[in-house]
């Protein structure tokens, strides 16, 4: 239960993050957002690890775990975040969200292949319900042309969907890498891993800034975009804190679908924060209800349900 709650908090925080980034890329760039946001994670994860009372655990991590956390930092925080922000700048969070939902499929396939996790009928049903929500939201793109006159931007669909797909691949690999690296080390180990990840991502950013054009682009950021990017940076690492802790407590097949709810929650946040820079539609409420129903199904425990023997045997089936 605690792991599911942590994953849900991470989803809400991530939704607020993307809405903030969308506001920032109106006048800024995805590169500016990525470069400004990544180093913020070092003090946040460092403080969280210190407060946990076991900061020394970072020195006890085996080399394989350190390598996995470092790879996660580069793939998730650097490549995935840039791709996510690039997609948001091109088509907005509402249209990018359904494409990025593919990260769930990536996570589940990798978890089954490498972590020995299984799918059960309840998990399959819950995952399908969570997929239905974003599928309904995807229809908003059909109505976009009708609402074009009300929008303050012109969606760049090819660019947006391409980078949303890249972000989904990077984000989908993250839960499996974290589960592999933090297995058996609890929340403290995950916080230490988060610190390693943000440090490795920050090193990559420092190297990127050695290129004159990247440095010029960063220096050109305006004050308004900077405020939104820094706000989003704090929120995204709050999300990552809860996400890392959730991964340490429950299987990927539980955390990944619940975290995917950010694609639904962000629609409501965007309606408040970016009403003219997103595409909206009438199916938002249906999508939200169906997705939350999926979370409920995923959270059900067979031990707590008074089921007939035949049905219990059916639901106890698992694959592989």
Backbone bond lengths (Angstrom), bond angles and torsions (degrees), N, CA, C in turn:
res aa  C-N    CA-C-N  psi(-1)  N-CA   C-N-CA  omega(-1)  CA-C   N-CA-C  phi
1 X - - - 1.461 - - 1.521 111.55 -
2 X 1.372 116.99 -43.68 1.456 120.48 -179.87 1.522 111.39 -62.77
3 X 1.331 116.08 -41.58 1.458 119.61 179.30 1.513 112.15 -61.78
4 X 1.336 117.13 -41.26 1.457 120.61 178.07 1.512 112.25 -65.10
5 X 1.334 116.57 -39.11 1.466 120.62 178.19 1.526 110.92 -64.76
6 X 1.331 116.92 -43.01 1.463 120.75 178.28 1.534 110.73 -61.63
7 X 1.331 116.31 -40.43 1.463 120.14 178.56 1.526 111.35 -65.07
8 X 1.330 116.97 -37.46 1.462 120.56 179.09 1.532 110.90 -67.28
9 X 1.336 117.07 -41.29 1.471 120.49 176.77 1.527 109.66 -62.29
10 X 1.324 116.70 -39.75 1.460 120.53 177.49 1.524 110.77 -61.48
11 X 1.338 116.80 -39.98 1.459 120.94 179.93 1.526 111.16 -64.01
12 X 1.331 116.92 -43.06 1.463 120.96 179.85 1.533 110.56 -64.13
13 X 1.332 116.02 -45.67 1.466 120.44 -180.00 1.524 110.91 -62.02
14 X 1.336 116.32 -39.90 1.457 119.97 -179.12 1.524 110.91 -67.69
15 X 1.323 116.84 -34.49 1.466 120.41 177.62 1.524 110.58 -63.76
16 X 1.320 116.67 -43.54 1.467 120.85 177.43 1.525 109.89 -63.70
17 X 1.322 116.48 -38.00 1.469 121.12 178.87 1.516 111.28 -58.22
18 X 1.317 116.68 -50.12 1.462 120.21 -176.51 1.515 112.48 -66.07
19 X 1.328 116.99 -34.95 1.460 119.78 176.01 1.526 110.25 -65.14
20 X 1.340 116.75 -39.62 1.453 120.62 177.67 1.517 111.88 -65.75
21 X 1.330 116.70 -41.31 1.458 120.38 177.97 1.527 110.42 -63.36
22 X 1.331 115.98 -40.86 1.463 119.32 179.10 1.525 110.45 -58.53
23 X 1.312 116.36 -40.50 1.463 120.40 178.25 1.527 110.44 -65.06
24 X 1.327 116.67 -37.17 1.453 119.92 -178.43 1.511 113.96 -72.87
25 X 1.358 118.07 -39.55 1.462 119.90 -176.33 1.519 112.48 -76.01
26 X 1.326 117.48 -1.36 1.463 119.73 172.44 1.522 109.21 -61.72
27 X 1.348 116.10 -38.36 1.463 120.25 179.88 1.525 112.57 -119.02
28 X 1.341 117.66 -3.71 1.452 121.24 179.41 1.513 111.09 -119.26
29 X 1.349 116.87 -167.13 1.464 121.68 -178.52 1.523 110.32 -123.85
30 X 1.331 115.15 163.26 1.462 120.74 178.84 1.523 111.17 -64.87
31 X 1.325 117.21 -35.69 1.459 120.18 178.35 1.517 111.02 -64.56
32 X 1.328 116.85 -43.60 1.462 120.47 177.83 1.523 110.83 -59.79
33 X 1.329 116.61 -44.44 1.462 121.02 -179.53 1.526 111.15 -62.50
34 X 1.331 116.86 -42.77 1.459 120.83 -178.48 1.523 111.63 -66.67
35 X 1.322 116.44 -47.63 1.466 121.18 -177.19 1.530 111.47 -64.62
36 X 1.322 117.25 -40.50 1.459 120.30 -178.89 1.525 112.10 -72.77
37 X 1.323 117.08 -30.41 1.465 119.59 -173.23 1.517 113.99 -84.12
38 X 1.305 118.51 -35.98 1.466 120.73 -170.98 1.524 113.56 -61.20
39 X 1.347 121.03 -49.64 1.476 119.49 -177.43 1.524 113.97 -62.56
40 X 1.336 118.22 -21.60 1.463 121.10 -179.77 1.523 110.80 -60.94
41 X 1.315 116.74 -27.37 1.459 120.10 -177.62 1.509 114.66 -69.05
42 X 1.331 117.76 -24.80 1.465 120.28 -177.59 1.530 111.69 -62.56
43 X 1.355 119.95 -53.84 1.468 118.59 178.45 1.524 113.41 -66.74
44 X 1.346 117.64 -32.17 1.466 120.15 -178.76 1.525 110.42 -67.08
45 X 1.331 117.94 -49.61 1.458 120.48 178.33 1.527 110.88 -68.33
46 X 1.341 116.62 -35.85 1.459 119.35 178.33 1.515 112.01 -62.79
47 X 1.338 116.64 -42.96 1.462 120.85 178.30 1.517 111.32 -65.80
48 X 1.334 116.62 -42.66 1.462 120.73 179.57 1.529 110.73 -61.50
49 X 1.328 117.04 -40.89 1.460 120.71 179.29 1.526 110.60 -66.58
50 X 1.328 116.75 -39.24 1.470 120.55 178.83 1.525 110.70 -65.04
51 X 1.340 116.67 -43.89 1.465 121.23 -179.88 1.524 110.83 -64.88
52 X 1.315 117.18 -29.49 1.471 120.47 179.98 1.522 112.05 -63.07
53 X 1.348 116.92 -19.38 1.455 120.90 178.77 1.514 115.06 88.06
54 X 1.355 116.68 1.52 1.466 119.64 -178.80 1.535 110.54 -134.09
55 X 1.332 117.66 55.58 1.468 118.89 -179.17 1.522 113.00 -65.09
56 X 1.330 117.14 -23.18 1.459 120.51 -178.61 1.514 114.49 -69.90
57 X 1.338 116.76 -9.75 1.463 119.54 -177.08 1.521 111.79 -65.01
58 X 1.341 115.53 -23.96 1.464 118.18 -178.52 1.522 110.85 -63.36
59 X 1.345 117.33 -31.10 1.449 120.51 178.35 1.517 113.26 -77.77
60 X 1.330 115.98 -14.40 1.466 120.46 -178.96 1.522 112.78 -94.97
61 X 1.325 117.52 -3.27 1.463 120.14 -179.52 1.530 109.87 -70.42
62 X 1.330 117.98 134.27 1.466 120.56 177.72 1.521 110.93 -68.22
63 X 1.303 115.37 160.86 1.470 120.26 -176.14 1.518 112.11 -60.62
64 X 1.337 116.95 -35.87 1.467 118.80 180.00 1.523 111.49 -65.27
65 X 1.336 117.20 -38.62 1.460 120.54 178.00 1.518 110.38 -67.20
66 X 1.333 116.97 -42.69 1.463 120.61 178.78 1.531 110.82 -60.11
67 X 1.333 115.49 -41.93 1.466 119.64 179.65 1.526 110.90 -64.55
68 X 1.338 116.61 -42.17 1.466 120.37 -179.81 1.522 110.74 -65.10
69 X 1.329 117.66 -41.83 1.465 120.71 177.56 1.533 110.93 -64.79
70 X 1.333 117.17 -38.93 1.464 120.57 179.35 1.529 110.93 -65.41
71 X 1.335 116.65 -42.45 1.469 120.79 177.30 1.523 110.37 -62.52
72 X 1.333 116.12 -39.62 1.462 120.42 177.49 1.530 110.75 -60.47
73 X 1.326 116.27 -41.99 1.455 119.50 179.49 1.514 112.59 -59.70
74 X 1.333 116.03 -43.22 1.463 119.82 -178.87 1.524 111.01 -70.99
75 X 1.343 116.67 -46.60 1.468 119.58 -175.16 1.523 112.18 -71.94
76 X 1.344 116.54 -42.28 1.466 119.80 -175.79 1.524 112.17 -84.94
77 X 1.337 116.23 -56.32 1.459 120.23 -173.20 1.525 113.35 -74.10
78 X 1.330 117.58 -31.98 1.466 119.29 -177.05 1.527 111.69 -96.30
79 X 1.337 116.90 -66.01 1.467 120.22 -175.88 1.522 111.24 -69.29
80 X 1.345 116.05 -51.38 1.461 119.51 -177.62 1.512 112.81 -62.59
81 X 1.325 116.66 -41.99 1.467 119.07 -178.84 1.521 111.56 -66.76
82 X 1.328 116.63 -42.75 1.465 118.88 177.92 1.529 110.74 -60.84
83 X 1.348 116.32 -45.07 1.459 119.76 179.98 1.526 111.00 -62.78
84 X 1.323 116.28 -40.94 1.465 120.80 178.19 1.527 110.53 -60.97
85 X 1.324 116.44 -48.92 1.459 120.31 -178.34 1.530 111.76 -66.57
86 X 1.328 116.03 -34.52 1.470 119.57 177.09 1.528 110.55 -65.20
87 X 1.348 116.27 -41.18 1.463 120.49 178.06 1.525 110.78 -65.14
88 X 1.332 116.46 -42.35 1.466 120.58 179.00 1.513 110.57 -61.13
89 X 1.332 117.22 -41.59 1.457 120.11 179.17 1.513 112.63 -65.57
90 X 1.349 117.28 -29.91 1.462 120.65 -175.99 1.521 113.30 -84.30
91 X 1.350 117.63 -41.77 1.467 119.33 -174.12 1.523 113.63 -131.37
92 X 1.340 118.02 -1.77 1.457 119.91 -178.92 1.513 111.93 86.29
93 X 1.320 116.75 164.09 1.466 121.32 -176.03 1.523 112.64 -70.68
94 X 1.320 117.88 -32.85 1.463 119.92 -175.40 1.518 113.07 -67.79
95 X 1.341 117.15 -37.46 1.456 120.30 178.97 1.525 111.75 -83.76
96 X 1.320 117.34 -30.02 1.468 120.43 179.66 1.528 111.35 -74.90
97 X 1.322 117.28 -31.58 1.462 121.66 -175.31 1.518 115.04 -54.01
98 X 1.327 119.48 -50.90 1.467 119.73 -178.61 1.524 113.18 -59.94
99 X 1.332 117.98 -35.82 1.463 120.41 178.66 1.519 110.05 -68.88
100 X 1.334 116.95 -41.71 1.462 120.98 -178.86 1.520 111.96 -69.60
101 X 1.336 117.00 -13.02 1.463 120.15 176.40 1.523 111.40 -62.63
102 X 1.323 116.48 -16.91 1.462 120.84 178.00 1.521 111.13 -60.87
103 X 1.332 118.16 -19.39 1.460 120.29 179.00 1.533 111.22 -59.19
104 X 1.319 117.30 -28.81 1.466 120.69 178.39 1.522 110.84 -63.16
105 X 1.331 116.87 -43.46 1.462 121.02 179.03 1.526 110.21 -62.61
106 X 1.323 116.28 -43.75 1.467 120.61 178.61 1.522 110.64 -59.21
107 X 1.341 116.15 -46.36 1.463 120.87 -178.82 1.525 111.79 -60.83
108 X 1.328 116.37 -46.18 1.462 120.13 -176.88 1.519 111.98 -66.49
109 X 1.319 116.78 -42.43 1.466 120.05 179.43 1.524 110.69 -62.71
110 X 1.319 117.28 -44.40 1.462 120.60 180.00 1.525 111.47 -67.89
111 X 1.341 117.16 -38.53 1.462 120.22 -179.64 1.525 111.21 -64.70
112 X 1.317 116.56 -40.15 1.469 120.29 179.16 1.529 110.45 -70.23
113 X 1.337 116.72 -38.17 1.459 120.51 -176.11 1.524 113.16 -74.20
114 X 1.335 117.09 -35.92 1.466 119.27 -170.19 1.524 114.65 -117.82
115 X 1.324 118.46 -21.83 1.456 119.91 -175.67 1.522 113.38 -107.35
116 X 1.311 117.37 -2.80 1.455 120.37 177.64 1.517 113.78 72.60
117 X 1.332 118.57 18.79 1.457 120.65 178.47 1.525 109.98 -82.01
118 X 1.316 115.93 162.96 1.462 120.66 -174.00 1.521 110.85 -128.66
119 X 1.315 114.74 160.60 1.455 122.40 172.80 1.516 108.85 -105.28
120 X 1.319 116.79 138.93 1.457 122.93 175.89 1.531 108.17 -117.18
121 X 1.324 118.11 165.12 1.469 119.57 178.61 1.533 113.23 -55.30
122 X 1.348 117.43 -42.12 1.457 119.40 179.39 1.515 111.51 -64.71
123 X 1.314 117.11 -40.80 1.462 119.90 179.03 1.522 111.15 -66.15
124 X 1.336 116.10 -40.72 1.462 119.33 178.48 1.528 110.39 -62.45
125 X 1.334 116.72 -44.20 1.462 120.28 178.92 1.523 110.56 -62.71
126 X 1.332 117.03 -44.83 1.459 120.13 179.54 1.515 112.28 -61.55
127 X 1.324 116.48 -42.20 1.462 120.69 179.38 1.524 111.00 -64.77
128 X 1.335 116.45 -42.26 1.471 119.87 178.51 1.524 111.02 -61.51
129 X 1.339 116.77 -41.77 1.463 119.81 179.12 1.523 110.87 -64.02
130 X 1.322 116.50 -39.68 1.463 119.05 179.33 1.521 110.36 -67.92
131 X 1.327 117.64 -32.06 1.458 120.08 176.39 1.525 112.08 -69.74
132 X 1.326 116.35 -32.14 1.465 119.64 -179.06 1.517 110.78 -61.47
133 X 1.353 116.96 -40.66 1.459 120.07 -179.66 1.508 112.89 -55.54
134 X 1.340 118.73 -58.27 1.468 119.65 177.63 1.524 113.17 -61.11
135 X 1.335 117.81 -31.25 1.467 119.43 177.76 1.519 110.89 -63.92
136 X 1.333 115.78 -37.86 1.471 119.79 176.33 1.515 110.02 -66.51
137 X 1.328 116.27 -42.85 1.466 120.28 179.94 1.518 110.59 -63.48
138 X 1.332 117.88 -31.50 1.461 121.14 -178.83 1.513 111.65 -59.94
139 X 1.338 117.20 -24.07 1.455 120.21 178.99 1.513 112.30 -68.12
140 X 1.354 116.25 -13.47 1.452 118.79 179.20 1.522 110.44 -62.04
141 X 1.355 116.30 -29.21 1.451 118.70 179.13 1.518 111.88 -62.63
142 X 1.335 116.48 -30.03 1.458 120.43 178.58 1.524 110.85 -65.65
143 X 1.340 115.35 -34.32 1.453 119.38 -178.26 1.523 112.77 -87.97
144 X 1.344 116.78 -2.57 1.461 119.48 -174.25 1.519 111.91 -61.88
145 X 1.351 116.66 -41.29 1.457 119.26 -177.54 1.528 111.51 -62.51
146 X 1.333 115.41 -33.86 1.459 119.03 -179.67 1.521 111.02 -69.04
147 X 1.350 115.19 -31.42 1.459 119.12 -177.11 1.526 112.41 -95.32
148 X 1.345 117.96 4.85 1.449 121.53 -172.88 1.525 112.50 -54.18
149 X 1.315 116.95 -38.61 1.464 119.40 -177.69 1.516 111.94 -66.78
150 X 1.329 117.99 -20.93 1.464 121.25 179.91 1.520 112.05 -90.68
151 X 1.346 117.78 -9.22 1.450 121.36 -177.63 1.519 111.32 -89.34
152 X 1.336 115.12 149.64 1.461 120.76 178.06 1.524 110.99 -97.53
153 X 1.348 117.52 10.82 1.460 120.71 177.95 1.521 108.81 -148.46
154 X 1.344 115.77 162.11 1.455 121.93 177.12 1.526 108.26 -110.42
155 X 1.329 117.71 113.36 1.476 119.59 -178.42 1.520 112.26 -60.09
156 X 1.334 116.17 136.28 1.471 123.18 174.64 1.524 106.40 -103.88
157 X 1.328 115.40 88.59 1.456 120.97 -167.03 1.529 113.48 -64.01
158 X 1.335 118.44 -46.97 1.462 120.44 -176.67 1.523 111.19 -60.11
159 X 1.314 116.73 -48.13 1.465 120.97 178.58 1.522 111.35 -62.50
160 X 1.315 116.68 -45.09 1.452 120.86 -177.32 1.514 113.29 -63.22
161 X 1.336 117.17 -46.96 1.461 120.30 -177.65 1.528 111.63 -70.37
162 X 1.338 117.20 -34.10 1.460 120.55 178.15 1.525 110.62 -62.67
163 X 1.330 117.47 -49.08 1.457 120.54 -177.39 1.534 111.34 -74.70
164 X 1.318 118.01 -29.00 1.463 120.05 174.66 1.520 109.88 -64.60
165 X 1.332 117.34 -39.43 1.459 120.84 177.65 1.519 111.78 -65.43
166 X 1.338 117.34 -39.63 1.463 120.89 177.80 1.525 110.54 -64.87
167 X 1.325 116.37 -42.23 1.468 120.13 177.79 1.520 110.79 -62.20
168 X 1.318 117.36 -39.29 1.470 121.17 179.55 1.523 111.08 -62.09
169 X 1.313 117.62 -40.34 1.467 120.63 178.59 1.529 110.95 -63.54
170 X 1.330 115.88 -45.10 1.473 119.64 -179.61 1.520 111.20 -66.64
171 X 1.325 117.01 -46.55 1.456 120.67 -178.48 1.526 111.27 -67.42
172 X 1.327 116.93 -32.06 1.459 119.97 -179.60 1.514 112.91 -67.33
173 X 1.323 117.33 -31.66 1.462 120.73 179.69 1.524 111.84 -77.58
174 X 1.328 117.62 -20.80 1.466 121.31 -173.92 1.525 114.14 -59.46
175 X 1.345 120.67 -50.87 1.466 119.36 -177.54 1.518 113.41 -58.17
176 X 1.329 117.04 -37.17 1.456 120.61 -178.45 1.528 110.41 -70.01
177 X 1.336 116.73 -42.20 1.462 120.20 177.58 1.530 110.85 -62.37
178 X 1.330 116.22 -42.27 1.460 120.12 -179.54 1.517 111.28 -67.06
179 X 1.317 116.49 -41.83 1.466 120.45 179.99 1.529 110.18 -63.45
180 X 1.319 115.93 -40.90 1.472 120.57 178.80 1.527 110.83 -64.56
181 X 1.345 116.42 -42.84 1.457 120.16 -174.80 1.517 113.22 -76.90
182 X 1.345 117.48 -33.57 1.466 120.20 -172.75 1.519 113.54 -102.32
183 X 1.312 118.13 2.46 1.462 121.42 -174.93 1.524 111.11 -57.47
184 X 1.342 115.82 124.45 1.449 121.05 178.01 1.519 115.09 83.09
185 X 1.330 117.74 1.35 1.464 119.63 -176.96 1.520 112.66 -110.13
186 X 1.316 117.74 -1.12 1.457 121.47 174.02 1.517 113.90 69.09
187 X 1.326 115.06 -166.87 1.462 121.66 -176.65 1.525 111.00 -65.23
188 X 1.330 117.76 -40.16 1.466 120.33 -179.52 1.527 111.02 -59.23
189 X 1.326 116.14 -41.80 1.454 120.05 178.45 1.516 111.90 -64.18
190 X 1.334 116.30 -37.12 1.457 119.96 179.05 1.528 111.46 -67.93
191 X 1.344 116.49 -39.61 1.462 119.85 177.48 1.525 110.83 -64.25
192 X 1.323 116.32 -40.83 1.466 119.92 176.17 1.524 110.34 -61.90
193 X 1.324 115.75 -40.40 1.454 119.78 177.49 1.519 112.13 -64.49
194 X 1.328 116.88 -37.51 1.456 120.38 176.63 1.515 112.03 -61.75
195 X 1.324 115.70 -39.31 1.461 119.77 177.69 1.522 111.00 -64.58
196 X 1.339 116.45 -43.59 1.466 120.19 177.32 1.524 110.56 -61.43
197 X 1.332 116.61 -41.73 1.465 121.00 -178.69 1.522 111.67 -62.80
198 X 1.337 116.09 -45.89 1.464 118.98 -178.25 1.529 111.56 -69.02
199 X 1.323 116.91 -34.07 1.471 119.20 177.00 1.526 110.38 -65.40
200 X 1.343 116.63 -44.41 1.469 119.31 -179.79 1.523 110.91 -64.48
201 X 1.329 117.23 -39.81 1.460 120.10 177.72 1.524 111.45 -65.78
202 X 1.334 116.70 -37.28 1.467 121.00 179.03 1.520 111.02 -66.03
203 X 1.319 117.34 -36.38 1.465 120.98 176.92 1.522 110.19 -62.57
204 X 1.332 116.53 -42.91 1.464 120.75 178.44 1.522 110.26 -62.01
205 X 1.330 116.91 -41.44 1.460 120.63 178.67 1.528 110.68 -62.47
206 X 1.323 116.42 -42.50 1.465 120.11 179.14 1.529 111.12 -60.65
207 X 1.327 116.17 -39.19 1.466 120.18 177.86 1.529 110.52 -66.52
208 X 1.328 116.47 -41.95 1.465 120.24 179.46 1.521 111.63 -60.67
209 X 1.316 116.28 -36.28 1.462 119.89 -177.90 1.524 112.60 -71.43
210 X 1.328 117.39 -9.26 1.456 119.85 174.69 1.526 111.05 -69.31
211 X 1.344 116.29 -21.19 1.465 120.23 176.45 1.528 108.70 -76.37
212 X 1.328 118.35 125.05 1.472 121.76 -176.16 1.527 113.80 -54.26
213 X 1.337 117.94 -39.63 1.464 119.11 -176.83 1.523 111.67 -68.42
214 X 1.332 117.74 -34.30 1.453 120.31 177.04 1.528 110.88 -69.10
215 X 1.327 116.13 -39.21 1.460 120.37 178.26 1.525 110.88 -64.91
216 X 1.334 116.25 -40.89 1.477 120.06 178.37 1.516 110.70 -64.43
217 X 1.334 116.55 -39.76 1.458 120.18 -179.92 1.527 110.39 -64.31
218 X 1.321 117.70 -40.79 1.461 120.81 179.35 1.525 111.03 -65.21
219 X 1.321 116.98 -42.02 1.464 120.52 -178.27 1.524 112.15 -68.10
220 X 1.325 116.94 -19.73 1.460 120.68 -177.69 1.521 113.28 -84.47
221 X 1.338 118.41 -4.56 1.459 120.88 -177.58 1.524 109.99 -64.58
222 X 1.343 116.51 138.53 1.458 119.78 -179.50 1.527 111.01 -90.59
223 X 1.329 115.48 169.01 1.469 121.08 -173.18 1.529 111.76 -64.19
224 X 1.335 118.08 -40.45 1.463 120.63 -178.16 1.524 111.08 -64.64
225 X 1.327 116.88 -45.88 1.463 120.32 178.89 1.525 110.69 -64.02
226 X 1.335 116.55 -37.97 1.465 120.20 179.49 1.523 111.45 -59.92
227 X 1.331 116.50 -43.77 1.476 120.24 -179.90 1.521 110.93 -61.06
228 X 1.336 116.89 -44.41 1.459 119.95 -179.04 1.525 111.35 -68.48
229 X 1.324 116.84 -38.32 1.464 120.05 -179.97 1.527 111.01 -66.65
230 X 1.320 117.78 -39.92 1.462 120.53 179.56 1.534 111.09 -70.47
231 X 1.337 116.29 -37.67 1.472 119.60 174.12 1.524 110.26 -60.30
232 X 1.337 115.64 -45.96 1.463 119.88 179.46 1.523 110.91 -64.43
233 X 1.341 116.91 -34.26 1.458 120.48 -179.83 1.523 111.08 -63.39
234 X 1.328 116.69 -44.91 1.465 120.04 178.72 1.522 110.23 -63.30
235 X 1.331 116.92 -45.04 1.456 120.51 -177.86 1.525 112.57 -65.47
236 X 1.339 116.76 -37.88 1.462 118.54 -177.83 1.523 110.72 -68.13
237 X 1.334 117.22 -32.84 1.459 118.18 179.15 1.523 111.77 -79.95
238 X 1.312 117.51 -26.69 1.461 119.52 169.13 1.530 108.57 -61.50
239 X 1.332 115.12 -43.91 1.461 120.21 177.22 1.520 111.03 -60.76
240 X 1.346 116.75 -43.99 1.454 120.22 -178.28 1.529 112.18 -66.04
241 X 1.334 117.11 -36.11 1.463 120.84 177.18 1.534 110.79 -56.73
242 X 1.331 115.03 -50.83 1.460 119.18 -179.27 1.528 111.22 -68.26
243 X 1.320 116.25 -34.20 1.459 120.60 -179.72 1.524 110.86 -66.36
244 X 1.335 116.27 -46.44 1.464 120.31 179.35 1.531 110.37 -61.04
245 X 1.333 117.22 -40.51 1.460 120.08 -179.73 1.529 111.03 -68.07
246 X 1.346 116.67 -38.13 1.461 120.07 178.83 1.524 110.98 -63.23
247 X 1.333 116.34 -41.98 1.459 121.29 -179.80 1.521 111.10 -61.17
248 X 1.346 115.93 -32.26 1.467 119.93 -178.77 1.522 112.04 -74.12
249 X 1.350 117.33 -16.01 1.463 120.42 -173.23 1.522 114.13 -107.27
250 X 1.315 117.92 -33.95 1.466 120.32 -174.56 1.520 110.56 -133.49
251 X 1.348 118.16 161.87 1.465 121.43 -177.06 1.524 113.42 -64.54
252 X 1.328 114.77 157.70 1.460 121.48 178.20 1.524 111.28 -58.50
253 X 1.334 117.12 -36.69 1.460 120.68 -178.14 1.525 112.45 -65.27
254 X 1.322 117.48 -13.71 1.465 121.39 174.72 1.534 110.38 -97.43
255 X 1.333 116.45 -46.89 1.462 120.47 -175.24 1.530 112.03 -67.28
256 X 1.320 117.81 -44.31 1.462 120.99 -174.78 1.529 112.98 -60.72
257 X 1.333 120.01 -48.64 1.469 118.60 179.13 1.527 113.15 -64.49
258 X 1.342 117.96 -40.00 1.467 119.52 -179.90 1.523 110.44 -65.02
259 X 1.333 116.45 -41.87 1.461 119.86 178.44 1.523 111.23 -62.93
260 X 1.334 116.08 -29.59 1.458 120.16 -179.82 1.521 112.46 -65.75
261 X 1.324 117.63 -13.89 1.464 120.25 177.05 1.521 112.37 -63.51
262 X 1.324 117.22 -15.74 1.468 119.40 177.57 1.526 110.60 -57.56
263 X 1.347 116.92 -29.28 1.458 119.94 179.42 1.526 112.47 -67.91
264 X 1.319 117.32 -21.39 1.459 121.08 175.86 1.519 110.47 -90.85
265 X 1.329 115.93 -45.75 1.468 120.56 -177.03 1.522 110.98 -61.46
266 X 1.330 116.12 -37.45 1.468 119.40 -175.97 1.525 112.04 -63.22
267 X 1.328 117.53 -25.20 1.459 119.80 179.11 1.516 110.56 -62.88
268 X 1.325 116.62 -42.63 1.454 120.61 -179.48 1.530 111.39 -70.69
269 X 1.337 116.14 -37.66 1.465 119.47 177.06 1.523 109.90 -65.44
270 X 1.324 116.65 -41.20 1.463 120.84 -179.54 1.520 112.12 -66.65
271 X 1.321 116.50 -33.44 1.470 119.24 179.08 1.524 110.60 -61.90
272 X 1.340 114.93 -33.10 1.465 119.70 178.90 1.529 112.14 -82.43
273 X 1.345 116.31 -40.00 1.457 119.85 -171.57 1.525 113.43 -92.78
274 X 1.337 117.61 -35.83 1.474 121.04 -175.03 1.530 111.46 -131.62
275 X 1.319 118.41 58.91 1.471 120.29 -172.72 1.532 114.64 -61.78
276 X 1.349 118.05 -28.20 1.461 120.17 -177.79 1.523 112.42 -105.04
277 X 1.309 117.11 4.54 1.462 120.87 -179.64 1.525 111.56 -120.52
278 X 1.325 116.23 20.46 1.455 122.68 174.70 1.524 108.84 -140.20
279 X 1.345 115.23 160.70 1.459 121.54 175.75 1.524 108.01 -101.34
280 X 1.333 116.36 126.77 1.464 121.49 -177.78 1.529 109.97 -120.41
281 X 1.324 115.57 164.48 1.459 120.65 178.51 1.513 110.84 -154.99
282 X 1.328 116.23 -179.91 1.460 122.12 -174.59 1.517 113.49 -84.90
283 X 1.326 117.36 -5.96 1.465 120.28 -174.49 1.529 113.13 -92.78
284 X 1.328 117.50 5.22 1.460 120.83 -174.54 1.527 111.50 -61.42
285 X 1.330 117.49 -44.82 1.458 120.56 -177.40 1.526 111.58 -63.19
286 X 1.337 116.59 -43.21 1.463 120.31 179.03 1.527 110.21 -61.22
287 X 1.330 116.18 -44.76 1.458 120.70 -179.46 1.525 111.11 -60.28
288 X 1.321 116.69 -41.41 1.455 121.30 -178.57 1.524 111.17 -65.09
289 X 1.331 117.21 -46.36 1.457 121.25 -178.62 1.523 111.31 -63.01
290 X 1.339 116.79 -45.05 1.461 120.47 -178.83 1.520 110.94 -63.66
291 X 1.335 117.14 -41.81 1.462 120.56 -178.62 1.522 111.83 -66.68
292 X 1.327 117.05 -41.70 1.455 119.09 178.21 1.520 111.07 -67.23
293 X 1.333 117.77 -32.13 1.456 120.48 173.46 1.521 110.37 -61.57
294 X 1.340 115.83 -37.59 1.453 119.72 176.36 1.518 112.22 -62.30
295 X 1.341 117.26 -38.53 1.460 121.26 177.72 1.526 110.25 -63.68
296 X 1.331 116.45 -41.23 1.460 120.48 179.34 1.521 110.24 -61.43
297 X 1.330 116.76 -45.34 1.464 120.75 -179.86 1.517 110.66 -62.44
298 X 1.347 116.96 -41.83 1.454 120.38 179.16 1.524 112.40 -62.98
299 X 1.324 116.30 -29.40 1.461 120.86 -175.72 1.523 112.72 -85.02
300 X 1.323 117.62 -9.97 1.451 120.22 -177.76 1.526 111.72 -66.99
301 X 1.307 115.58 141.58 1.455 121.68 176.68 1.525 109.52 -113.76
302 X 1.318 116.30 129.77 1.460 120.11 -179.44 1.524 111.60 -61.82
303 X 1.327 116.55 -30.65 1.460 120.10 -178.85 1.525 112.00 -66.82
304 X 1.339 115.23 -26.12 1.464 119.04 -176.49 1.530 112.46 -94.06
305 X 1.346 117.34 -0.68 1.457 120.84 -176.51 1.530 110.26 -107.13
306 X 1.338 117.69 126.99 1.473 121.13 176.13 1.526 110.38 -78.85
307 X 1.328 116.97 88.58 1.454 122.11 -173.52 1.524 111.09 -108.96
308 X 1.333 117.24 148.28 1.466 120.49 171.61 1.526 110.06 -59.97
309 X 1.310 116.44 152.52 1.462 121.17 -175.16 1.529 112.13 -57.32
310 X 1.351 116.93 -41.94 1.460 120.10 -178.87 1.513 112.34 -63.77
311 X 1.343 116.02 -45.11 1.460 120.23 179.74 1.523 111.12 -66.80
312 X 1.316 116.11 -37.56 1.463 120.23 178.36 1.525 111.07 -61.92
313 X 1.337 116.48 -41.15 1.468 119.53 178.05 1.525 110.49 -65.23
314 X 1.326 116.43 -39.43 1.463 120.05 179.72 1.521 110.85 -63.31
315 X 1.323 116.90 -44.49 1.470 120.62 -177.67 1.519 111.52 -74.66
316 X 1.326 117.33 -17.79 1.464 120.51 178.24 1.533 111.84 -79.55
317 X 1.336 116.90 -9.88 1.463 119.71 176.51 1.530 110.25 -58.84
318 X 1.307 116.38 145.66 1.461 118.69 177.22 1.528 109.50 -146.10
319 X 1.322 114.09 156.80 1.457 121.17 177.47 1.515 109.35 -135.08
320 X 1.301 118.46 134.06 1.468 127.17 -0.13 1.522 109.68 -81.52
